[in-house]
């Protein structure tokens, strides 16, 4: 069987590794951090992925995820709208889920290696991967290294050549003022902040803001006080919640630029292939679904003595684009309705007075149950 190296141990990397090793492939998974750890993530998962996760034993049984079936949207000045979520979803922290999947992968036979990938070279039909400690060879490489990394720069990918204005900030909090079955999105000048319950009565509080705001205010704390808390809902949350983390988890240079699902013969997965705007709440679902199609495409074209690389890459690109490209485009367009006073008021007004339109837009950012 072919040797596969998966770069990045997030949802897409872990799930693809598990599926592939179960199918008989030799899989090395390279992840620089040691589990468990927190990631900047909305931690809301659309129910479109639940049957797949249950069927493959990829949902932890020792925790009870929060069931979420309502959506709330607020404008900067505190106008509010609520909508039911037809498909719904659940809240589960990456701290718990990624650690569970990492343990599952090792038990299945994945070789989990904690090293940072520096370069990838493709020569004469083989990959040569160099990390900060070792070198590896592979027949197939799956890039599941997240939103942005040094590897993207070393591969000279187009999207890293353009500066991104966004930063992501995440906390876990205890807060009694939020409905347990609601995922809420609160606008502030230049961004938006989501909150939803995960496991153990903990709420994930995660926002996307502008880097220039944090620079102007001097610190993240000042930005939260002087920018985010102008929204009355965020003012209550930041004033009344008990913060579990000593300090926030922060990521810079979040990019929603178009990416290619295959880059220099590497099959890109999850955020490495394309990132949906956080307001759509489907990044985790897309990562999970992309892992499934990547693994199944590899099984189709690489199970046996011959590796049909051209067909593998063409088939994966076609499937990825047909399933996700439109969703990502719509997410980028909807994002323009957020982060400014009159635009956020307009978005709330649409949700309140034109619910069929709001439901239609929401449905276009979701996929089908698989």
Secondary structure by P-SEA (a helix, b strand, c coil): cbbbbbccccaaaaaaaaaaaaaccbbbbbbcccccccccccccccccaaaaaaaacccccccccbbbcbbbbbcccccbbbbbccccbbbbbcccaaaaaaaaaaaacccccccccccccccccbbbbbcccccccccbbbbccccccaaaaaaccccccccccbbbbbbbbbbccccccbbbbbbcccbbbbbbbccccbbbbbbcccaaaaaaaccaaaaaaccccccaaaaaaaacccccccccccccccccccccccccccccccccccccccccccaaaaaaaaaaaaaaaaaacccccccaaaaaaaaaaaaaaaccaaaaaaaaaaaaacccaaaaaaaaaaaaccaaaaaaaaaaaccccc
